[in-house]
Amino acid sequence: MSIQITRVFDLLKHNLDNFPKEEFISGKTNGKWNKYSTNEFCEQVDSLSRGLTTKGVVKGSRIAVMSANRPEWNICDYAIMQLGAYQIPLYPTLAEHDIKFIIEDAEITIVFVSDESLFQKLNVVNQSLKKPVQIYTFNKVDGADNWQDLIIKGKATNVDLEHYRNAVDAEDILTIIYTSGTTGTPKGVMLTHNNLVQNFKKSAIIFPKEVKVALSFLPLSHIFERMIIYLYNYSGVSIFYAESMDTIVADIQEVKPNSFSTVPRLLEKVYDKIMEKGKDLKGIKRGIFFWSLALAEKFDQKNSWWYNFKLGIARKLVFKKWQEALGGRIVVLASGGAALNPRLCRIFWAAGIPVFEGYGLTETSPVITVNHFGATMFGTVGPVIEGVEIKIAEDGEILTRGHHIMKGYYQREDLTAESIDADGWFHTGDIGQILEGKFLKITDRKKEIFKTAGGKYIAPQMLENKYKESPLIEQIMVLGENMKFPAALIVPTFPALKSWCEKKGIPYTSNEEIINNEQVLAKYNDVIIQLSAEFGKWEKVKRFALLSKEFSIDGGELTPKLSLKRKVILEKNKNTIDKIYKDAENYKG
């Protein structure tokens, strides 16, 4: 008889009973795979749980994990949750003041960290805390308590874990995830076991039975990847963690996954690299490459037999190599976190690499809608998952209600009441529309829409996504509130720009110097004009400035989810922005 999954840790028995395997979860460190079988993994989880009880951990205790993706992250996660304690993920690049705020706000007592650098970072924070936390490291670090100490203690302790498990209810809190948002102090999102269980059960529709092996590299501290990992556990999929973002290409070739979840920017980079190679081809090979690409751009769910015949040729001659670049065994990719360019989506589908785009927030645990083999529309984030409702408010905001809505913001009833109305509708802050009665299309963030001096509304995200189609644009922020016209701050894709300069015979000394080069500025002006063609006259970017440094989390311009912190960017670049508009006023053209 199969176990009824009502709490996330029920997945362990579900796997032991239904999918026991030698490679359950594996991680790569220093080029070597550290593999856990289902049995080994579950034994480690139980030993760690028992070890934690010797430290006074009970139902409702708060324990944090601060680490990059590795099996130890999951072992801690399950060990904490089956005691009824709350697991609080800390993003490794968090600033010290944010770490301090979260530890104090959530009343965390124990923190697991991966390595020496994070141990030192947390030690600094610990000095400023009224109640210092106990730190355990995954790697061996001089002068630090190691997590294996707790596992050894647990093995020597006879604690009935069933007593703890039985005390955990589906509606109990599983985790508190702090979202920094683009303004203000972090807010603790309380998600229950039921939030996540329903979410992975209802989102499992995107993965067909052929998906047996998955690669993971998006941060587990974000709810998107964490839910996907639970979904893989639910579906009996073997998980392999990439060693780092730098090793993804090599790790994909080694693991040959059937699936991975990604963000659009990574797919854009894969596409840009393929395009660079395509442009270097000569003669008939070049012709076939661009013929295949033009064909791919016209891909639809219902293609004619003649189209499919031509596509078959294109796949054999060109797209087979694309598939091989991703390991050769991809069944499906899941994309989230930002809008995926519909043209890019069509091209990947045509290449035999289906990409399913979904939508959600931390507060919705996370999936609200997702495309899948049963229902896909390019340019949308798909239909709602089972048990979820959406509606569009009068001002265009997307509202949602169902099993996926958080319990609330931790110790912030005021913010909870602001975001969840009396009828249970969560206000997402996103603007959208419903197409064909079921497909959700996101058009912008409510708070990010601004009005020009002429009274016209501008949806910057929509414009930014279009401009980012250019391989020469790495990052862009459209601005212009209360100004005569929209302008933009652009961070070039410097490797692509360097390559373009070489072809044009333009000397490239430094990023700082090249962004002021007249020919480079003229090129970017052409790119902006070309990509603005489909926009209304009032929303086209009229002026721009190139920046020499990327927006980053460490620099404070991006949230951990890589969203633009618009206020910060505006403040940091005030002089540049003032100059854009002043030059426009003085321009006598």
C-alpha positions as CSV (number, residue, x, y, z in Angstrom):
1,M,0.0,0.0,0.0
2,S,1.5,3.3,-1.0
3,I,1.9,6.0,1.6
4,Q,-0.4,9.0,1.6
5,I,1.7,12.1,1.2
6,T,0.3,15.0,3.3
7,R,3.6,16.3,4.8
8,V,6.8,16.9,2.7
9,F,8.9,14.4,4.7
10,D,6.4,11.7,3.7
11,L,8.4,11.7,0.5
12,L,11.2,9.8,2.2
13,K,9.0,6.7,2.9
14,H,7.4,7.2,-0.5
15,N,10.9,6.8,-2.1
16,L,12.0,3.9,0.1
17,D,8.8,2.0,-0.8
18,N,8.5,2.9,-4.5
19,F,11.8,4.1,-6.0
20,P,14.8,2.8,-3.9
21,K,17.9,3.5,-6.0
22,E,21.7,3.8,-5.7
23,E,21.7,7.4,-7.0
24,F,19.0,9.3,-5.1
25,I,20.7,12.6,-4.7
26,S,24.3,13.4,-5.8
27,G,26.5,16.4,-5.5
28,K,29.8,17.3,-7.1
29,T,32.7,18.7,-5.0
30,N,36.2,19.3,-6.4
31,G,35.3,17.3,-9.5
32,K,34.1,14.2,-7.6
33,W,30.6,13.0,-7.2
34,N,29.3,12.4,-3.7
35,K,26.4,10.0,-4.3
36,Y,23.7,9.0,-1.8
37,S,21.5,6.0,-2.3
38,T,17.9,6.3,-1.0
39,N,18.7,4.2,2.0
40,E,21.9,6.1,2.9
41,F,20.1,9.4,2.5
42,C,17.2,8.4,4.7
43,E,19.5,7.0,7.4
44,Q,21.5,10.3,7.4
45,V,18.3,12.3,7.8
46,D,17.1,10.2,10.7
47,S,20.5,10.3,12.5
48,L,20.7,14.1,12.0
49,S,17.1,14.5,13.4
50,R,18.1,12.5,16.5
51,G,21.2,14.5,16.8
52,L,19.2,17.8,16.7
53,T,17.0,16.6,19.5
54,T,20.0,16.4,21.8
55,K,20.4,20.2,21.1
56,G,16.8,20.8,22.3
57,V,15.2,21.1,18.9
58,V,11.5,20.5,19.1
59,K,8.4,21.3,17.1
60,G,8.5,25.0,16.2
61,S,12.3,25.5,16.6
62,R,13.9,27.6,13.9
63,I,17.0,26.3,12.1
64,A,18.7,27.9,9.1
65,V,20.6,26.5,6.2
66,M,23.1,28.7,4.4
67,S,24.8,26.8,1.5
68,A,25.0,26.3,-2.2
69,N,23.2,23.3,-3.6
70,R,24.5,20.0,-2.3
71,P,22.9,16.8,-0.8
72,E,23.7,18.0,2.7
73,W,21.2,20.9,2.1
74,N,18.4,18.3,1.5
75,I,19.5,16.1,4.4
76,C,19.3,19.1,6.8
77,D,15.9,20.1,5.2
78,Y,14.3,16.7,5.8
79,A,15.9,16.3,9.2
80,I,14.6,19.6,10.5
81,M,11.1,19.3,9.0
82,Q,10.3,15.8,10.4
83,L,10.9,17.2,13.9
84,G,8.3,19.8,13.2
85,A,10.9,22.6,13.3
86,Y,11.0,25.4,10.7
87,Q,13.7,25.4,8.1
88,I,14.8,28.9,7.2
89,P,17.0,29.1,4.0
90,L,19.6,31.8,3.9
91,Y,20.9,32.8,0.5
92,P,24.7,32.6,0.6
93,T,25.2,36.1,-0.9
94,L,23.0,37.8,1.7
95,A,24.5,41.0,3.2
96,E,25.5,40.7,6.9
97,H,22.8,43.2,8.0
98,D,20.1,41.1,6.3
99,I,21.4,37.9,7.9
100,K,21.3,39.6,11.3
101,F,17.8,40.8,10.7
102,I,16.5,37.4,9.7
103,I,18.2,35.5,12.6
104,E,16.8,37.9,15.1
105,D,13.3,38.2,13.5
106,A,12.9,34.4,13.1
107,E,14.6,33.6,16.4
108,I,17.0,31.1,14.8
109,T,19.1,29.0,17.2
110,I,21.2,26.8,14.9
111,V,22.6,27.6,11.4
112,F,24.2,25.0,9.0
113,V,26.7,26.5,6.6
114,S,28.7,24.9,3.8
115,D,32.2,26.2,4.0
116,E,34.8,28.3,5.7
117,S,33.9,31.6,4.0
118,L,30.3,31.4,5.1
119,F,31.4,30.2,8.6
120,Q,33.5,33.4,8.9
121,K,30.7,35.6,7.5
122,L,28.3,34.2,10.0
123,N,30.8,34.4,12.8
124,V,31.0,38.2,12.2
125,V,27.2,38.4,12.5
126,N,27.3,36.2,15.6
127,Q,29.4,38.8,17.5
128,S,26.5,41.4,17.1
129,L,23.7,39.1,18.2
130,K,22.2,39.2,21.7
131,K,21.7,35.4,21.5
132,P,24.5,34.0,19.3
133,V,23.5,31.0,17.1
134,Q,25.3,27.7,17.1
135,I,27.0,27.1,13.8
136,Y,27.7,23.7,12.1
137,T,29.7,23.4,8.9
138,F,29.4,20.8,6.1
139,N,33.1,21.0,5.2
140,K,35.7,20.5,7.8
141,V,36.7,23.9,9.1
142,D,39.3,24.6,11.8
143,G,37.7,25.8,15.0
144,A,34.1,25.0,13.8
145,D,31.6,22.4,14.9
146,N,31.0,19.9,12.1
147,W,27.6,18.6,11.2
148,Q,28.9,15.1,11.4
149,D,29.2,15.6,15.1
150,L,25.4,15.8,15.3
151,I,25.0,12.7,13.0
152,I,27.4,10.7,15.3
153,K,25.4,11.8,18.3
154,G,22.2,10.9,16.6
155,K,23.4,7.4,15.9
156,A,24.1,6.9,19.6
157,T,20.8,8.3,20.7
158,N,17.6,6.2,20.9
159,V,14.9,8.6,20.0
160,D,11.5,7.6,18.6
161,L,11.2,9.8,15.5
162,E,7.7,8.5,14.8
163,H,6.5,10.5,17.9
164,Y,7.8,13.7,16.3
165,R,6.5,12.9,12.9
166,N,3.0,12.1,14.2
167,A,2.9,15.5,15.9
168,V,3.3,17.3,12.5
169,D,0.1,18.3,10.7
170,A,-0.3,19.2,7.0
171,E,-1.2,22.8,8.0
172,D,1.9,23.2,10.2
173,I,4.6,25.6,9.0
174,L,7.3,23.9,7.0
175,T,9.5,26.9,6.3
176,I,9.9,30.6,6.6
177,I,11.4,32.1,3.5
178,Y,12.6,35.7,3.7
179,T,12.1,37.7,0.5
180,S,14.0,40.9,0.2
181,G,11.8,42.3,-2.5
182,T,13.0,45.4,-4.3
183,T,12.4,47.7,-1.3
184,G,12.4,47.6,2.5
185,T,13.5,45.0,5.0
186,P,13.0,41.2,4.3
187,K,9.6,39.7,4.9
188,G,9.2,36.1,6.2
189,V,6.9,34.1,4.1
190,M,5.3,31.3,6.1
191,L,4.6,28.2,3.9
192,T,3.0,25.0,5.3
193,H,3.6,21.4,4.4
194,N,0.2,21.4,2.6
195,N,1.3,24.5,0.5
196,L,4.3,22.6,-0.9
197,V,2.7,19.1,-1.1
198,Q,-0.2,20.4,-3.2
199,N,2.1,22.5,-5.3
200,F,4.5,19.6,-6.3
201,K,1.6,17.2,-6.8
202,K,-0.3,19.5,-9.1
203,S,2.9,20.8,-10.9
204,A,4.0,17.2,-11.6
205,I,2.0,17.5,-14.8
206,I,5.0,19.1,-16.6
207,F,7.2,16.0,-16.2
208,P,6.4,12.9,-18.3
209,K,7.4,9.4,-17.1
210,E,10.5,9.5,-19.3
211,V,12.1,12.0,-16.9
212,K,14.4,9.8,-14.8
213,V,17.5,12.0,-14.3
214,A,17.7,15.7,-13.5
215,L,20.4,18.3,-13.1
216,S,20.0,21.1,-10.6
217,F,21.8,24.4,-10.3
218,L,19.3,27.1,-9.4
219,P,19.5,28.0,-5.7
220,L,17.7,25.8,-3.3
221,S,17.2,28.8,-1.0
222,H,14.6,30.0,-3.6
223,I,11.2,28.2,-3.4
224,F,11.1,27.5,-7.2
225,E,14.1,25.1,-7.2
226,R,13.2,23.7,-3.7
227,M,9.7,22.8,-4.9
228,I,11.1,21.3,-8.1
229,I,13.4,19.1,-5.9
230,Y,10.4,17.9,-3.9
231,L,8.7,17.2,-7.2
232,Y,11.6,15.1,-8.5
233,N,11.5,13.2,-5.1
234,Y,7.7,12.7,-5.7
235,S,8.3,11.4,-9.2
236,G,11.2,9.1,-8.4
237,V,13.8,11.2,-10.4
238,S,17.5,11.0,-9.6
239,I,19.0,14.4,-8.8
240,F,22.5,15.6,-9.6
241,Y,23.7,19.0,-8.4
242,A,26.1,20.9,-10.7
243,E,29.3,21.8,-9.0
244,S,28.9,25.5,-9.8
245,M,27.5,27.8,-12.5
246,D,30.9,27.7,-14.2
247,T,30.8,23.9,-14.6
248,I,27.2,23.5,-15.9
249,V,28.3,22.8,-19.4
250,A,30.7,20.0,-18.4
251,D,28.2,18.6,-15.7
252,I,25.4,18.5,-18.3
253,Q,27.7,16.4,-20.6
254,E,28.5,14.0,-17.8
255,V,25.0,13.6,-16.3
256,K,23.1,13.8,-19.6
257,P,19.9,14.8,-17.8
258,N,16.3,14.4,-19.0
259,S,15.4,17.7,-17.4
260,F,16.5,20.8,-15.5
261,S,14.9,24.0,-14.3
262,T,16.4,27.2,-15.5
263,V,15.9,31.0,-15.8
264,P,15.5,32.6,-19.2
265,R,18.9,34.3,-19.0
266,L,20.7,31.0,-19.2
267,L,18.7,29.9,-22.2
268,E,19.5,33.3,-23.8
269,K,23.2,32.7,-23.2
270,V,23.0,29.2,-24.7
271,Y,21.2,30.6,-27.8
272,D,23.7,33.5,-28.1
273,K,26.7,31.1,-28.1
274,I,25.0,28.9,-30.8
275,M,24.4,32.1,-32.8
276,E,28.0,33.1,-32.6
277,K,29.1,29.7,-34.0
278,G,26.4,29.9,-36.7
279,K,27.6,33.3,-37.9
280,D,31.2,31.9,-38.2
281,L,30.0,29.2,-40.6
282,K,30.7,29.5,-44.3
283,G,28.9,28.6,-47.6
284,I,26.2,26.0,-47.6
285,K,26.6,25.2,-43.9
286,R,25.8,28.8,-43.0
287,G,22.9,28.8,-45.4
288,I,21.4,25.6,-43.8
289,F,21.9,27.0,-40.3
290,F,20.0,30.2,-41.0
291,W,17.3,28.4,-43.0
292,S,16.8,26.1,-40.0
293,L,16.6,29.1,-37.7
294,A,14.0,30.9,-39.8
295,L,12.0,27.7,-39.9
296,A,12.2,27.3,-36.1
297,E,10.9,30.8,-35.6
298,K,7.6,29.8,-37.3
299,F,7.2,26.7,-35.0
300,D,3.7,26.1,-33.6
301,Q,1.9,23.3,-31.8
302,K,-0.1,22.4,-34.9
303,N,2.3,22.4,-37.8
304,S,1.5,21.2,-41.3
305,W,3.0,17.9,-42.6
306,W,5.1,20.0,-45.0
307,Y,6.5,22.1,-42.2
308,N,7.2,18.9,-40.1
309,F,9.0,17.3,-43.1
310,K,11.3,20.4,-43.4
311,L,11.7,20.5,-39.6
312,G,12.8,16.8,-39.6
313,I,15.6,17.8,-42.0
314,A,16.6,20.8,-39.9
315,R,16.7,18.6,-36.7
316,K,19.0,16.1,-38.4
317,L,21.4,18.7,-39.9
318,V,21.4,21.5,-37.3
319,F,19.3,21.0,-34.2
320,K,20.7,17.5,-33.3
321,K,23.9,19.4,-32.3
322,W,21.8,21.7,-30.0
323,Q,20.4,18.7,-28.3
324,E,23.9,17.2,-27.9
325,A,25.1,20.4,-26.3
326,L,22.5,19.8,-23.6
327,G,23.5,16.2,-23.1
328,G,21.4,14.6,-25.9
329,R,18.6,13.3,-23.6
330,I,16.5,16.3,-22.7
331,V,12.8,15.6,-22.5
332,V,11.7,18.9,-21.0
333,L,13.0,22.1,-19.4
334,A,11.2,24.2,-16.9
335,S,11.7,28.0,-17.0
336,G,10.7,30.5,-14.3
337,G,11.8,33.6,-12.4
338,A,11.4,36.0,-15.4
339,A,9.7,36.3,-18.7
340,L,11.0,34.0,-21.5
341,N,11.1,35.5,-25.0
342,P,8.3,33.7,-27.0
343,R,10.6,33.6,-30.1
344,L,13.3,31.8,-28.1
345,C,10.7,29.4,-26.7
346,R,9.5,28.5,-30.3
347,I,13.1,28.0,-31.4
348,F,13.9,25.6,-28.5
349,W,10.7,23.6,-29.2
350,A,11.5,23.4,-32.9
351,A,15.0,22.1,-31.9
352,G,13.3,19.2,-30.0
353,I,13.9,20.8,-26.6
354,P,10.5,21.7,-25.1
355,V,10.6,24.5,-22.6
356,F,7.7,25.0,-20.2
357,E,7.3,28.4,-18.7
358,G,5.4,28.9,-15.4
359,Y,4.6,31.7,-13.0
360,G,4.4,32.1,-9.3
361,L,5.8,33.9,-6.2
362,T,7.4,32.8,-3.0
363,E,4.0,33.7,-1.4
364,T,2.3,31.2,-3.7
365,S,4.6,28.3,-2.9
366,P,5.4,29.0,-5.8
367,V,3.5,27.7,-8.9
368,I,0.2,29.4,-9.9
369,T,0.3,28.6,-13.6
370,V,2.4,26.5,-15.9
371,N,2.5,25.4,-19.5
372,H,2.6,21.6,-20.1
373,F,2.3,19.0,-22.9
374,G,-1.5,19.1,-22.5
375,A,-1.8,22.8,-22.8
376,T,0.9,25.3,-24.0
377,M,0.6,28.7,-25.5
378,F,3.8,30.6,-26.5
379,G,4.1,34.0,-24.9
380,T,2.1,33.0,-21.9
381,V,2.9,31.3,-18.5
382,G,0.2,28.7,-19.1
383,P,-3.1,27.7,-17.4
384,V,-3.6,27.4,-13.6
385,I,-2.6,24.2,-11.9
386,E,-5.4,22.1,-10.3
387,G,-7.0,23.7,-7.2
388,V,-5.9,27.2,-8.0
389,E,-8.0,30.2,-9.2
390,I,-7.0,33.4,-10.8
391,K,-8.8,36.5,-11.8
392,I,-7.8,39.9,-13.2
393,A,-8.8,42.9,-11.0
394,E,-10.2,46.1,-12.5
395,D,-6.7,47.7,-12.6
396,G,-5.2,44.7,-14.4
397,E,-3.6,43.1,-11.3
398,I,-3.5,39.3,-11.1
399,L,-5.3,37.9,-8.1
400,T,-5.1,34.3,-7.0
401,R,-6.7,32.0,-4.5
402,G,-6.3,28.3,-3.5
403,H,-4.1,25.8,-1.6
404,H,-0.9,27.5,-2.7
405,I,-1.4,30.8,-0.7
406,M,1.0,31.3,2.2
407,K,-0.1,31.3,5.8
408,G,1.0,34.9,6.0
409,Y,4.1,37.1,6.6
410,Y,5.8,36.1,9.9
411,Q,4.9,38.6,12.7
412,R,3.5,41.0,10.1
413,E,-0.2,40.8,10.2
414,D,-0.4,44.3,8.7
415,L,1.5,43.2,5.5
416,T,-0.5,39.9,5.4
417,A,-3.8,41.9,5.4
418,E,-2.5,44.2,2.7
419,S,-1.7,41.3,0.3
420,I,-4.6,38.8,1.1
421,D,-8.0,40.3,1.0
422,A,-11.1,39.3,3.1
423,D,-12.2,36.8,0.3
424,G,-8.8,35.0,0.4
425,W,-7.5,36.5,-2.9
426,F,-3.8,37.1,-2.9
427,H,-2.7,40.3,-4.7
428,T,0.3,39.4,-6.7
429,G,1.5,42.9,-7.7
430,D,1.7,41.7,-11.3
431,I,-0.3,42.9,-14.3
432,G,-1.7,40.4,-16.7
433,Q,-4.5,39.2,-19.0
434,I,-6.1,35.8,-19.6
435,L,-6.0,34.6,-23.2
436,E,-8.4,32.1,-24.7
437,G,-10.2,31.8,-21.4
438,K,-7.3,30.0,-19.6
439,F,-3.7,31.1,-20.6
440,L,-2.2,33.7,-18.3
441,K,0.0,36.4,-19.9
442,I,2.1,38.6,-17.6
443,T,2.6,42.2,-18.9
444,D,4.3,43.9,-16.0
445,R,4.8,44.6,-12.3
446,K,2.1,46.9,-11.0
447,K,4.6,48.9,-8.9
448,E,7.0,49.3,-11.8
449,I,4.6,50.9,-14.3
450,F,5.3,54.6,-14.5
451,K,3.8,57.7,-16.2
452,T,5.7,60.1,-18.4
453,A,5.3,63.8,-18.3
454,G,2.9,63.4,-21.2
455,G,0.6,61.3,-19.1
456,K,1.3,58.0,-20.9
457,Y,1.8,54.8,-19.0
458,I,5.0,52.8,-19.6
459,A,5.3,49.1,-18.7
460,P,9.2,48.8,-18.4
461,Q,9.5,45.0,-18.1
462,M,7.8,44.4,-21.4
463,L,10.2,46.8,-23.2
464,E,13.2,45.4,-21.3
465,N,12.4,41.9,-22.4
466,K,12.2,43.0,-26.0
467,Y,15.5,44.9,-25.9
468,K,17.2,41.9,-24.3
469,E,16.6,40.0,-27.5
470,S,19.8,41.6,-28.7
471,P,22.9,39.5,-27.9
472,L,24.7,42.8,-27.3
473,I,22.5,43.7,-24.3
474,E,23.2,41.9,-21.0
475,Q,21.0,44.0,-18.7
476,I,18.8,47.0,-19.2
477,M,16.5,49.2,-17.1
478,V,13.9,51.5,-18.8
479,L,13.1,54.6,-16.8
480,G,11.5,58.0,-17.3
481,E,8.8,58.6,-14.6
482,N,7.5,62.2,-15.0
483,M,10.0,62.8,-17.8
484,K,9.2,63.7,-21.5
485,F,10.3,60.3,-22.8
486,P,11.6,56.9,-21.7
487,A,15.3,56.4,-21.5
488,A,17.4,53.4,-20.6
489,L,20.5,52.3,-18.7
490,I,22.2,49.5,-20.6
491,V,24.9,47.0,-19.5
492,P,26.4,45.6,-22.7
493,T,27.2,41.9,-23.1
494,F,30.9,42.7,-23.1
495,P,32.2,39.4,-24.7
496,A,29.8,39.9,-27.6
497,L,30.7,43.6,-27.8
498,K,34.4,42.7,-27.8
499,S,33.8,40.3,-30.7
500,W,31.8,42.9,-32.7
501,C,34.6,45.5,-32.1
502,E,37.2,43.0,-33.4
503,K,35.2,42.5,-36.6
504,K,34.9,46.2,-37.1
505,G,38.6,46.9,-36.3
506,I,37.7,49.0,-33.2
507,P,40.4,48.9,-30.6
508,Y,39.1,47.5,-27.3
509,T,41.1,48.7,-24.3
510,S,38.7,48.5,-21.4
511,N,34.9,48.4,-20.7
512,E,35.1,51.9,-19.3
513,E,36.6,53.3,-22.5
514,I,34.6,51.3,-25.0
515,I,31.2,52.5,-23.7
516,N,32.1,56.0,-24.9
517,N,33.2,55.0,-28.4
518,E,31.1,56.8,-31.0
519,Q,30.8,53.7,-33.3
520,V,29.7,51.5,-30.3
521,L,27.1,54.1,-29.3
522,A,25.8,54.3,-32.9
523,K,25.5,50.5,-32.9
524,Y,23.5,50.4,-29.7
525,N,21.3,53.2,-31.1
526,D,20.6,51.1,-34.2
527,V,19.8,48.1,-31.9
528,I,17.3,50.1,-29.9
529,I,15.6,51.6,-32.9
530,Q,15.3,48.2,-34.6
531,L,13.9,46.5,-31.5
532,S,11.5,49.4,-30.8
533,A,9.7,49.0,-34.1
534,E,6.6,47.3,-32.6
535,F,6.2,49.8,-29.7
536,G,4.0,52.9,-29.7
537,K,5.7,56.2,-30.3
538,W,5.4,57.3,-26.7
539,E,7.0,54.1,-25.2
540,K,10.0,53.8,-27.4
541,V,13.3,54.4,-25.7
542,K,14.7,57.7,-27.1
543,R,18.0,58.0,-25.2
544,F,20.3,55.7,-23.3
545,A,23.6,55.4,-21.5
546,L,25.9,52.4,-21.5
547,L,27.3,51.3,-18.1
548,S,30.7,49.6,-17.6
549,K,29.7,47.4,-14.7
550,E,27.0,44.7,-14.4
551,F,24.1,45.1,-11.9
552,S,24.7,42.5,-9.1
553,I,23.4,41.2,-5.8
554,D,26.6,42.2,-4.1
555,G,26.4,45.7,-5.6
556,G,22.8,46.0,-4.2
557,E,21.2,46.5,-7.6
558,L,19.6,43.0,-7.8
559,T,17.5,41.0,-5.4
560,P,18.6,37.4,-4.7
561,K,16.0,36.4,-7.3
562,L,17.9,38.7,-9.8
563,S,15.1,41.2,-10.1
564,L,16.2,44.8,-10.6
565,K,16.1,47.0,-7.5
566,R,15.0,50.0,-9.5
567,K,15.2,52.6,-6.7
568,V,18.8,51.6,-5.9
569,I,19.8,51.7,-9.6
570,L,18.1,55.2,-10.1
571,E,20.0,56.5,-7.0
572,K,23.4,55.1,-8.0
573,N,23.1,56.4,-11.5
574,K,21.5,59.8,-10.8
575,N,24.2,61.8,-12.5
576,T,24.1,59.7,-15.6
577,I,20.3,59.9,-15.8
578,D,20.4,63.7,-15.3
579,K,22.9,64.0,-18.1
580,I,20.7,61.9,-20.5
581,Y,17.8,64.3,-20.1
582,K,20.0,67.4,-20.0
583,D,21.7,66.5,-23.2
584,A,18.4,65.8,-24.9
585,E,17.2,69.3,-23.9
586,N,20.3,70.9,-25.2
587,Y,20.3,68.9,-28.4
588,K,19.8,71.0,-31.5
589,G,19.0,68.3,-34.1
